[in-house]
Amino acid sequence: MILVTGAAGYIGSHTICMLNELGKKSIAIDNLYSGHRWAIPKDIELVMFK
């Protein structure tokens, strides 16, 4: 399991997609301040914080 911080931003979302393509399980963490929920694939768990 890989935790990706800032996963809804540009670099984080590309990292999540790459890990997903490689078959790695990952969890996204972001506060969506400057990122977007649509940038994270639907099958990836998103943990939001304030």
PDB file with one MODEL, atoms N, CA, C and O in Angstrom:
MODEL        1
ATOM      1  N   MET A   1       0.856  -1.175   0.000  1.00  0.00           N
ATOM      2  CA  MET A   1       0.000   0.000   0.000  1.00  0.00           C
ATOM      3  C   MET A   1       0.898   1.233   0.000  1.00  0.00           C
ATOM      4  O   MET A   1       1.839   1.331   0.788  1.00  0.00           O
ATOM      5  N   ILE A   2       0.594   2.169  -0.893  1.00  0.00           N
ATOM      6  CA  ILE A   2       1.397   3.386  -1.035  1.00  0.00           C
ATOM      7  C   ILE A   2       0.508   4.593  -0.765  1.00  0.00           C
ATOM      8  O   ILE A   2      -0.569   4.712  -1.349  1.00  0.00           O
ATOM      9  N   LEU A   3       0.946   5.482   0.108  1.00  0.00           N
ATOM     10  CA  LEU A   3       0.224   6.700   0.423  1.00  0.00           C
ATOM     11  C   LEU A   3       0.786   7.823  -0.430  1.00  0.00           C
ATOM     12  O   LEU A   3       1.989   8.082  -0.403  1.00  0.00           O
ATOM     13  N   VAL A   4      -0.072   8.490  -1.185  1.00  0.00           N
ATOM     14  CA  VAL A   4       0.353   9.604  -2.034  1.00  0.00           C
ATOM     15  C   VAL A   4      -0.280  10.874  -1.481  1.00  0.00           C
ATOM     16  O   VAL A   4      -1.502  11.024  -1.490  1.00  0.00           O
ATOM     17  N   THR A   5       0.563  11.788  -0.998  1.00  0.00           N
ATOM     18  CA  THR A   5       0.058  13.059  -0.486  1.00  0.00           C
ATOM     19  C   THR A   5      -0.035  14.058  -1.638  1.00  0.00           C
ATOM     20  O   THR A   5       0.753  14.005  -2.582  1.00  0.00           O
ATOM     21  N   GLY A   6      -0.995  14.957  -1.552  1.00  0.00           N
ATOM     22  CA  GLY A   6      -1.205  15.913  -2.631  1.00  0.00           C
ATOM     23  C   GLY A   6      -1.681  15.227  -3.895  1.00  0.00           C
ATOM     24  O   GLY A   6      -1.345  15.651  -5.001  1.00  0.00           O
ATOM     25  N   ALA A   7      -2.456  14.176  -3.738  1.00  0.00           N
ATOM     26  CA  ALA A   7      -2.822  13.310  -4.857  1.00  0.00           C
ATOM     27  C   ALA A   7      -3.767  13.938  -5.857  1.00  0.00           C
ATOM     28  O   ALA A   7      -3.889  13.436  -6.974  1.00  0.00           O
ATOM     29  N   ALA A   8      -4.446  15.026  -5.496  1.00  0.00           N
ATOM     30  CA  ALA A   8      -5.380  15.647  -6.430  1.00  0.00           C
ATOM     31  C   ALA A   8      -4.725  16.752  -7.253  1.00  0.00           C
ATOM     32  O   ALA A   8      -5.379  17.379  -8.086  1.00  0.00           O
ATOM     33  N   GLY A   9      -3.446  16.989  -7.022  1.00  0.00           N
ATOM     34  CA  GLY A   9      -2.715  17.973  -7.812  1.00  0.00           C
ATOM     35  C   GLY A   9      -2.123  17.343  -9.060  1.00  0.00           C
ATOM     36  O   GLY A   9      -2.352  16.164  -9.334  1.00  0.00           O
ATOM     37  N   TYR A  10      -1.368  18.116  -9.811  1.00  0.00           N
ATOM     38  CA  TYR A  10      -0.824  17.657 -11.090  1.00  0.00           C
ATOM     39  C   TYR A  10       0.111  16.453 -10.920  1.00  0.00           C
ATOM     40  O   TYR A  10      -0.112  15.405 -11.525  1.00  0.00           O
ATOM     41  N   ILE A  11       1.138  16.601 -10.112  1.00  0.00           N
ATOM     42  CA  ILE A  11       2.123  15.528  -9.941  1.00  0.00           C
ATOM     43  C   ILE A  11       1.516  14.337  -9.207  1.00  0.00           C
ATOM     44  O   ILE A  11       1.737  13.188  -9.590  1.00  0.00           O
ATOM     45  N   GLY A  12       0.748  14.614  -8.150  1.00  0.00           N
ATOM     46  CA  GLY A  12       0.133  13.537  -7.377  1.00  0.00           C
ATOM     47  C   GLY A  12      -0.839  12.707  -8.193  1.00  0.00           C
ATOM     48  O   GLY A  12      -0.856  11.481  -8.078  1.00  0.00           O
ATOM     49  N   SER A  13      -1.652  13.362  -9.021  1.00  0.00           N
ATOM     50  CA  SER A  13      -2.628  12.621  -9.822  1.00  0.00           C
ATOM     51  C   SER A  13      -1.942  11.765 -10.879  1.00  0.00           C
ATOM     52  O   SER A  13      -2.390  10.653 -11.157  1.00  0.00           O
ATOM     53  N   HIS A  14      -0.869  12.265 -11.467  1.00  0.00           N
ATOM     54  CA  HIS A  14      -0.129  11.460 -12.430  1.00  0.00           C
ATOM     55  C   HIS A  14       0.558  10.280 -11.743  1.00  0.00           C
ATOM     56  O   HIS A  14       0.635   9.188 -12.307  1.00  0.00           O
ATOM     57  N   THR A  15       1.053  10.498 -10.536  1.00  0.00           N
ATOM     58  CA  THR A  15       1.671   9.416  -9.769  1.00  0.00           C
ATOM     59  C   THR A  15       0.650   8.341  -9.430  1.00  0.00           C
ATOM     60  O   THR A  15       0.925   7.152  -9.587  1.00  0.00           O
ATOM     61  N   ILE A  16      -0.528   8.751  -8.965  1.00  0.00           N
ATOM     62  CA  ILE A  16      -1.602   7.806  -8.649  1.00  0.00           C
ATOM     63  C   ILE A  16      -1.974   6.987  -9.882  1.00  0.00           C
ATOM     64  O   ILE A  16      -2.119   5.767  -9.795  1.00  0.00           O
ATOM     65  N   CYS A  17      -2.129   7.650 -11.030  1.00  0.00           N
ATOM     66  CA  CYS A  17      -2.495   6.942 -12.272  1.00  0.00           C
ATOM     67  C   CYS A  17      -1.411   5.945 -12.681  1.00  0.00           C
ATOM     68  O   CYS A  17      -1.720   4.830 -13.104  1.00  0.00           O
ATOM     69  N   MET A  18      -0.140   6.343 -12.557  1.00  0.00           N
ATOM     70  CA  MET A  18       0.964   5.458 -12.905  1.00  0.00           C
ATOM     71  C   MET A  18       0.985   4.235 -11.984  1.00  0.00           C
ATOM     72  O   MET A  18       1.150   3.109 -12.454  1.00  0.00           O
ATOM     73  N   LEU A  19       0.820   4.452 -10.680  1.00  0.00           N
ATOM     74  CA  LEU A  19       0.790   3.338  -9.734  1.00  0.00           C
ATOM     75  C   LEU A  19      -0.388   2.417 -10.017  1.00  0.00           C
ATOM     76  O   LEU A  19      -0.264   1.196  -9.922  1.00  0.00           O
ATOM     77  N   ASN A  20      -1.522   2.998 -10.362  1.00  0.00           N
ATOM     78  CA  ASN A  20      -2.716   2.228 -10.688  1.00  0.00           C
ATOM     79  C   ASN A  20      -2.470   1.339 -11.911  1.00  0.00           C
ATOM     80  O   ASN A  20      -2.859   0.171 -11.922  1.00  0.00           O
ATOM     81  N   GLU A  21      -1.826   1.895 -12.934  1.00  0.00           N
ATOM     82  CA  GLU A  21      -1.506   1.134 -14.145  1.00  0.00           C
ATOM     83  C   GLU A  21      -0.532  -0.011 -13.862  1.00  0.00           C
ATOM     84  O   GLU A  21      -0.580  -1.054 -14.514  1.00  0.00           O
ATOM     85  N   LEU A  22       0.351   0.197 -12.882  1.00  0.00           N
ATOM     86  CA  LEU A  22       1.328  -0.828 -12.510  1.00  0.00           C
ATOM     87  C   LEU A  22       0.736  -1.880 -11.577  1.00  0.00           C
ATOM     88  O   LEU A  22       1.410  -2.840 -11.207  1.00  0.00           O
ATOM     89  N   GLY A  23      -0.526  -1.694 -11.200  1.00  0.00           N
ATOM     90  CA  GLY A  23      -1.190  -2.664 -10.336  1.00  0.00           C
ATOM     91  C   GLY A  23      -0.875  -2.496  -8.860  1.00  0.00           C
ATOM     92  O   GLY A  23      -1.124  -3.406  -8.070  1.00  0.00           O
ATOM     93  N   LYS A  24      -0.336  -1.359  -8.478  1.00  0.00           N
ATOM     94  CA  LYS A  24      -0.009  -1.096  -7.074  1.00  0.00           C
ATOM     95  C   LYS A  24      -1.220  -0.507  -6.371  1.00  0.00           C
ATOM     96  O   LYS A  24      -1.923   0.330  -6.938  1.00  0.00           O
ATOM     97  N   LYS A  25      -1.467  -0.936  -5.144  1.00  0.00           N
ATOM     98  CA  LYS A  25      -2.556  -0.373  -4.346  1.00  0.00           C
ATOM     99  C   LYS A  25      -2.064   0.923  -3.719  1.00  0.00           C
ATOM    100  O   LYS A  25      -0.953   0.985  -3.194  1.00  0.00           O
ATOM    101  N   SER A  26      -2.890   1.949  -3.778  1.00  0.00           N
ATOM    102  CA  SER A  26      -2.493   3.224  -3.211  1.00  0.00           C
ATOM    103  C   SER A  26      -3.694   3.915  -2.581  1.00  0.00           C
ATOM    104  O   SER A  26      -4.846   3.611  -2.891  1.00  0.00           O
ATOM    105  N   ILE A  27      -3.392   4.852  -1.688  1.00  0.00           N
ATOM    106  CA  ILE A  27      -4.397   5.687  -1.040  1.00  0.00           C
ATOM    107  C   ILE A  27      -3.997   7.134  -1.301  1.00  0.00           C
ATOM    108  O   ILE A  27      -2.831   7.504  -1.162  1.00  0.00           O
ATOM    109  N   ALA A  28      -4.974   7.940  -1.679  1.00  0.00           N
ATOM    110  CA  ALA A  28      -4.734   9.351  -1.954  1.00  0.00           C
ATOM    111  C   ALA A  28      -5.108  10.184  -0.737  1.00  0.00           C
ATOM    112  O   ALA A  28      -6.135   9.941  -0.103  1.00  0.00           O
ATOM    113  N   ILE A  29      -4.274  11.165  -0.412  1.00  0.00           N
ATOM    114  CA  ILE A  29      -4.600  12.094   0.666  1.00  0.00           C
ATOM    115  C   ILE A  29      -4.424  13.508   0.117  1.00  0.00           C
ATOM    116  O   ILE A  29      -3.408  13.831  -0.497  1.00  0.00           O
ATOM    117  N   ASP A  30      -5.434  14.340   0.351  1.00  0.00           N
ATOM    118  CA  ASP A  30      -5.394  15.712  -0.157  1.00  0.00           C
ATOM    119  C   ASP A  30      -6.468  16.524   0.554  1.00  0.00           C
ATOM    120  O   ASP A  30      -7.441  15.966   1.060  1.00  0.00           O
ATOM    121  N   ASN A  31      -6.293  17.838   0.591  1.00  0.00           N
ATOM    122  CA  ASN A  31      -7.318  18.713   1.157  1.00  0.00           C
ATOM    123  C   ASN A  31      -8.124  19.415   0.071  1.00  0.00           C
ATOM    124  O   ASN A  31      -9.031  20.188   0.378  1.00  0.00           O
ATOM    125  N   LEU A  32      -7.808  19.159  -1.178  1.00  0.00           N
ATOM    126  CA  LEU A  32      -8.490  19.719  -2.346  1.00  0.00           C
ATOM    127  C   LEU A  32      -8.442  21.244  -2.370  1.00  0.00           C
ATOM    128  O   LEU A  32      -9.320  21.879  -2.956  1.00  0.00           O
ATOM    129  N   TYR A  33      -7.438  21.834  -1.747  1.00  0.00           N
ATOM    130  CA  TYR A  33      -7.273  23.289  -1.769  1.00  0.00           C
ATOM    131  C   TYR A  33      -6.959  23.775  -3.182  1.00  0.00           C
ATOM    132  O   TYR A  33      -7.575  24.720  -3.676  1.00  0.00           O
ATOM    133  N   SER A  34      -5.997  23.118  -3.825  1.00  0.00           N
ATOM    134  CA  SER A  34      -5.656  23.518  -5.193  1.00  0.00           C
ATOM    135  C   SER A  34      -5.756  22.343  -6.171  1.00  0.00           C
ATOM    136  O   SER A  34      -5.420  22.485  -7.347  1.00  0.00           O
ATOM    137  N   GLY A  35      -6.213  21.191  -5.690  1.00  0.00           N
ATOM    138  CA  GLY A  35      -6.385  20.025  -6.550  1.00  0.00           C
ATOM    139  C   GLY A  35      -7.860  19.781  -6.832  1.00  0.00           C
ATOM    140  O   GLY A  35      -8.723  20.527  -6.369  1.00  0.00           O
ATOM    141  N   HIS A  36      -8.138  18.740  -7.588  1.00  0.00           N
ATOM    142  CA  HIS A  36      -9.510  18.433  -7.983  1.00  0.00           C
ATOM    143  C   HIS A  36      -9.803  16.958  -7.775  1.00  0.00           C
ATOM    144  O   HIS A  36      -8.956  16.111  -8.057  1.00  0.00           O
ATOM    145  N   ARG A  37     -10.996  16.644  -7.284  1.00  0.00           N
ATOM    146  CA  ARG A  37     -11.393  15.251  -7.039  1.00  0.00           C
ATOM    147  C   ARG A  37     -11.393  14.450  -8.332  1.00  0.00           C
ATOM    148  O   ARG A  37     -11.066  13.263  -8.324  1.00  0.00           O
ATOM    149  N   TRP A  38     -11.758  15.086  -9.444  1.00  0.00           N
ATOM    150  CA  TRP A  38     -11.827  14.359 -10.718  1.00  0.00           C
ATOM    151  C   TRP A  38     -10.447  13.921 -11.211  1.00  0.00           C
ATOM    152  O   TRP A  38     -10.354  13.099 -12.122  1.00  0.00           O
ATOM    153  N   ALA A  39      -9.382  14.455 -10.626  1.00  0.00           N
ATOM    154  CA  ALA A  39      -8.027  14.081 -11.047  1.00  0.00           C
ATOM    155  C   ALA A  39      -7.598  12.721 -10.496  1.00  0.00           C
ATOM    156  O   ALA A  39      -6.599  12.156 -10.940  1.00  0.00           O
ATOM    157  N   ILE A  40      -8.353  12.199  -9.532  1.00  0.00           N
ATOM    158  CA  ILE A  40      -8.033  10.906  -8.920  1.00  0.00           C
ATOM    159  C   ILE A  40      -8.998   9.865  -9.466  1.00  0.00           C
ATOM    160  O   ILE A  40     -10.208  10.093  -9.456  1.00  0.00           O
ATOM    161  N   PRO A  41      -8.494   8.722  -9.944  1.00  0.00           N
ATOM    162  CA  PRO A  41      -9.389   7.673 -10.454  1.00  0.00           C
ATOM    163  C   PRO A  41     -10.426   7.256  -9.416  1.00  0.00           C
ATOM    164  O   PRO A  41     -10.148   7.274  -8.217  1.00  0.00           O
ATOM    165  N   LYS A  42     -11.606   6.886  -9.868  1.00  0.00           N
ATOM    166  CA  LYS A  42     -12.724   6.550  -8.977  1.00  0.00           C
ATOM    167  C   LYS A  42     -12.433   5.358  -8.065  1.00  0.00           C
ATOM    168  O   LYS A  42     -12.986   5.277  -6.968  1.00  0.00           O
ATOM    169  N   ASP A  43     -11.577   4.437  -8.501  1.00  0.00           N
ATOM    170  CA  ASP A  43     -11.312   3.246  -7.698  1.00  0.00           C
ATOM    171  C   ASP A  43     -10.234   3.457  -6.629  1.00  0.00           C
ATOM    172  O   ASP A  43      -9.870   2.517  -5.922  1.00  0.00           O
ATOM    173  N   ILE A  44      -9.728   4.681  -6.511  1.00  0.00           N
ATOM    174  CA  ILE A  44      -8.709   5.008  -5.510  1.00  0.00           C
ATOM    175  C   ILE A  44      -9.383   5.689  -4.323  1.00  0.00           C
ATOM    176  O   ILE A  44     -10.172   6.618  -4.497  1.00  0.00           O
ATOM    177  N   GLU A  45      -9.069   5.222  -3.120  1.00  0.00           N
ATOM    178  CA  GLU A  45      -9.619   5.810  -1.908  1.00  0.00           C
ATOM    179  C   GLU A  45      -9.000   7.191  -1.674  1.00  0.00           C
ATOM    180  O   GLU A  45      -7.780   7.346  -1.734  1.00  0.00           O
ATOM    181  N   LEU A  46      -9.843   8.189  -1.409  1.00  0.00           N
ATOM    182  CA  LEU A  46      -9.371   9.544  -1.121  1.00  0.00           C
ATOM    183  C   LEU A  46      -9.638   9.864   0.344  1.00  0.00           C
ATOM    184  O   LEU A  46     -10.775   9.774   0.809  1.00  0.00           O
ATOM    185  N   VAL A  47      -8.599  10.234   1.060  1.00  0.00           N
ATOM    186  CA  VAL A  47      -8.718  10.691   2.442  1.00  0.00           C
ATOM    187  C   VAL A  47      -8.522  12.200   2.415  1.00  0.00           C
ATOM    188  O   VAL A  47      -7.473  12.696   2.005  1.00  0.00           O
ATOM    189  N   MET A  48      -9.555  12.931   2.862  1.00  0.00           N
ATOM    190  CA  MET A  48      -9.482  14.384   2.859  1.00  0.00           C
ATOM    191  C   MET A  48      -9.193  14.896   4.267  1.00  0.00           C
ATOM    192  O   MET A  48      -9.616  14.292   5.252  1.00  0.00           O
ATOM    193  N   PHE A  49      -8.479  16.001   4.355  1.00  0.00           N
ATOM    194  CA  PHE A  49      -8.185  16.632   5.639  1.00  0.00           C
ATOM    195  C   PHE A  49      -8.321  18.132   5.490  1.00  0.00           C
ATOM    196  O   PHE A  49      -8.339  18.654   4.375  1.00  0.00           O
ATOM    197  N   LYS A  50      -8.417  18.821   6.609  1.00  0.00           N
ATOM    198  CA  LYS A  50      -8.519  20.284   6.590  1.00  0.00           C
ATOM    199  C   LYS A  50      -7.267  20.907   7.107  1.00  0.00           C
ATOM    200  O   LYS A  50      -7.166  22.132   7.167  1.00  0.00           O
TER     201      LYS A  50
ENDMDL
END
